[in-house]
Amino acid sequence: MKNGQLRFEFFLSRLETLLAKAARQKNPALWLYQNDARTPLFMLEGLAKLYSGIHNKNKFEKLKAHFKLLEDTLGAIDYYDAFAKEFAANKKIPKEVTAYMQAQSREKIQSLNEILKEKKWLGEEGKRIKKTRKKLSKANWLDEKEEIKCIEEFYISAINKILEFINEKDFTFTDVENDVHEFRRKLRWLSIYPQALRGCIQLSKTKTAMPKFLSKYLTKEITGSKYNVMPDAGDQQVFLLLDKNRFYALSWMIAELGSLKDNGLRAEAIKEALLQTSLKDEKTALARAYKIAGTGQLTIKQVIEKAQELCRVYFKEKNLETLIKGIAGIKK
């Protein structure tokens, strides 16, 4: 197998093991959620997303759709389950709000169980992994040097699309989900690809003095995070190099926007529960949600304004434009 296929196989094998264990459970979807099936699915979705931009577009787009459906559904379970647990531990949250979150979580779990069966991930007709391997075996995999060049071009293209997105918005967001969360998703893929590619992307220290403005991003949480350690290079001979400090800056931005997003979505989640259980007016429900959430809860406007300001500073520093350092190889 060439490197590209081996990368898929690594995460497919992890997913296959989880699916085999889940099939023996009374509630396979719940077991998969509790045992982090979302991570290998993220990696597989990322690989399919990347390779669809390099070769065999239709083949990888179809594979991406299968991985994404499972990952999205696990994400929906996590959304409601996380708030259900948080609200259950807070006596100030009305019981009906917590009960709604718990009910939605159960509903999403049932939805995933149905998808696992319908899409043939589990059961006697569970042939999805086998079909995926067959499709991957017929892809036009590239040699190492050519592939790295294509990965660099894809990464540049992904960065340019983010720059276009933010320029079109002119740093003006209006919605937590469609603007803040969507923008964070785009940034997050830049940090997922290196992990999914299993060592062909590495971080490199610059030989020149680090700009002072980067120091604010280099917190202990960021520089010490296991997610900012690149996978071992293995037998890889050619690499795409990213600036280490600017990758840390990217990671910091993803984390900060994630915190803001979670804060904003907490109020939105409570509002949703109130609208579904007791109130009919959206403005009244949101005002009530802010009161229920209590100290530390930002308004949606505050979340958006803080996200906008973070983006203005980050992009003024041209951190994305200087993230890629180029391609390097091991000298024999």
Secondary structure by P-SEA (a helix, b strand, c coil): ccaaaaaaaaaaaaaaaaaaaaaacccaaaaaaaacaaaaaaaaaaaaaaaaaccaaaaaaaaaaaaaaaaaaaaaaaaaaaaaaaaaacccccaaaaaaaaaaaaaaaaaaaaaaaaacccccccaaaaaaaaaaaacccccaaaaaaaaaaaaaaaaaaaaaaaaaaccccccccccaaaaaaaaaaaaaaaaaacccbbbbbbcccccccccccccccccccccccccccccccccccccaaaaaaaaaaaaaaaaaaaaaaaaaaaaaaaaacccccaaaaaaaaaaaaccccccaaaaaaaaaaaaaaaaaaccccccccbbbbbcc
